Amino acid sequence: MWLQRRGLCTKREWRVKQVTKSNFSQTLESLKPQISQSDFVAVSLQKTGSFSAPWHRVLPFDTRQTAYSKARFAADKFQVFQFAVCPFSVRASKVVAHPYNFHLFPRDELKIGMPSYSFSCQTSYLASMAREGFDFNVCIYDGISYLSRAQESVANARIGNPIPSNNVKTSSSTPSVADAVFIERIKSRVKHWKSACRDSSTRADEALVKSLRKLILGSEEYRSRPCVNLDVCSEHQVQLVLEVLGEFFDDLVPLLIPAKGGGTQAVRVILTSSEEDKDLLKRELQDLEEEQNKRVCGFREVIDLISASQKPVVSHNSLNEFAFIHSKFLSPLPPNMDEFMCSLRMVFPHVLDVNHLMKEIGPLKKVTNLSAAASCLKRRFFVPIDMEIPHQASNEDKIHGHNVLKISHLLANLCSILKITPEMIQSDGGHLASALEGYANIFHPHSTNTEDPIDGDLKVWTDDTRKVSSEDLVFIWGFRGRMSAGGLKRLLQGSHSVFSEEFDVRMVDGSCAIVVFWQSGLSQTFLEAISSNGISGLLREMVSEGLRAAGYETYKKACRLGFWEADLADSLDKALEEPDHNSEADSETKPTGPSQIYWSRDSIINLDEL
């Protein structure tokens, strides 16, 4: 059974399967073929928050790096409670979708202190979830836990479960004297142990004699088969042991025993009775590994399925979404945007953000909200795209996870308006269709370039946009009372001669404003004037009352060093007090020159709406 209707349907007409710990395994079996047979996979996250203060949001004047720093801060601080996944394909004039909404909770299933001891919540987000009927009891007690890939490696080492070794790298170089001695010692010990095992299996010794023999030989049992542990001191010795076993012993199966501090502490060698027994043991080990992986990975198995499929992943606001995905399910976020993009592309080679497709259509250039985009399309365009959801969940009356269907439907609508036919957007063998390549892997919210821009290239989508260098931007704070941008501009106009030329003022938050000078060099003149002792008149009075100013580099420094105070003014104060360190780590994020920003007269921040 499915639902079809021209245009956009309401939330309650689309039913999304809700997935918790109790039906997770069953859902995985359905999801696997649906991902492999789809053209795209849409994702949407419901988080416990996204920003702790108005200026923590990505703003029109943010560079790539400052935007990433903000996304990184939010991803490290807040948690994901719902993760909606929707494999979908576009066929003729309809979208065939398979939506799922996974309820997550970072429960310490293995009692090892991971994935998370604590996280932050934003009250407005929790209130919104409560209004939509979100069941927090189900989330906490039946939510699916997970470990990131990095946490899984740590967990395996702490748990110490043996790991099958199938990859033996044969060295082509001549072994050193130490290696040759080690190899001969391993061969001798394994031969002696095997002979003793074969011999003891045919002798009717007393239990005490058998126990003493096992103790002397170091022999144990693994699933009723004889085994022995061979201690190693390095990964190089691990490879030597595996080479010896593979070259001289056909009836042995090696397992790696992880060390608690990382690496391998021993190679466990299991003796099989026949080729059939060896194959049976390998199947048992494979099943055991899959079972252990499910217990450790949890929901991350869904992430791995999407990654393995190499399908294009579609989202809305991809920078924030994938910062969370990377932080929670892959590994800790790297310090800069370039490393983040390189790391992410190894897992998800093609990421599409519907925001960037929307900017190709005039009426949608200023729209950033999914519902607003849907409403605008419905009013201005006739796009006969139906939504087909085979095997809809019949008992799902909740509205959780519907954004993922909106994203799927919106992509199909946008492609239709842009004359990108279904045949043009179907992916082939993990390769993104050429018609969509120009919209892939753009993570800056205001970027319209298919190529990665230099740090600072931004686009503000309005009708009145001008290019400005970051060197011509100045942050000012410490002005008296709660002041509007217009009031502050009027006050500045009579304070110094630099304000006799054209300039603009915009409020960033209640404590700080940003000034753009349209004539190059005036910003530096103003910064020098405000820090000198020779100022006079109104500007001197304002400085005496606490007015401070800093260039754009101070703002970038505050973001880079993680000074995320509630007021931007406090963060800039801390950045000015922090000495510049010429360390190698800092040099990677220091600018190579001024950034270019596209400034809009319409990009006013309305503090009453925050």
Disulfide bonds with the S-S distance in Angstrom:
none
